[in-house]
Amino acid sequence: MKIALIAHDRKKDDLIQFVTAYQPILAQHTLYATGTTGQRVIDGTGLPVIRFQSGPLGGDQQIGAMIAQNEMDMVIFFRDPLTAQPHEPDVTALIRLCDVYGIPLATNMGTAEVLLKGLEEGFVDWRLLGERRG
């Protein structure tokens, strides 16, 4: 599966903690991330990550394009709901695309844990049945 990892600045430490805890599961999949988040995951865990631009510079849109092309299977996006984001329209568009295309999306640690446990148990295998490009 292809999994996108995104975190706002104040949530990056939480995401690294989460990825470290679920490293055995995540290591079995292809990981993508926005710029700084991806580098932090690489540095913190040693997992390989395909990095895009940072979110404000178009990384969210790059992940959104993969979703629209049916090339992304899951998005874990640790959002900071208490801090205004200069690229909020891009964030909203990414969430909308997940809804439009039925891509599992977690925006906090609790739902991310449920998604990865479900992934481990095969509850997301329906993503493997559809036509995949790329």
Buried (B, 14 or more C-beta within 10 A) or exposed (E): BBBBBBBBEEBBEBBBEBBEEBBEBBEEBBBBBBBBBBBBBBEBBEBEBEBBBBBBBBBBBBBBBBBEEBBBBBBBBBBBEEEEBEBEEBBEBBBEBBEEEEBBBBBBBEBBBEBBEBBEEEEBEEBEEEEEEE
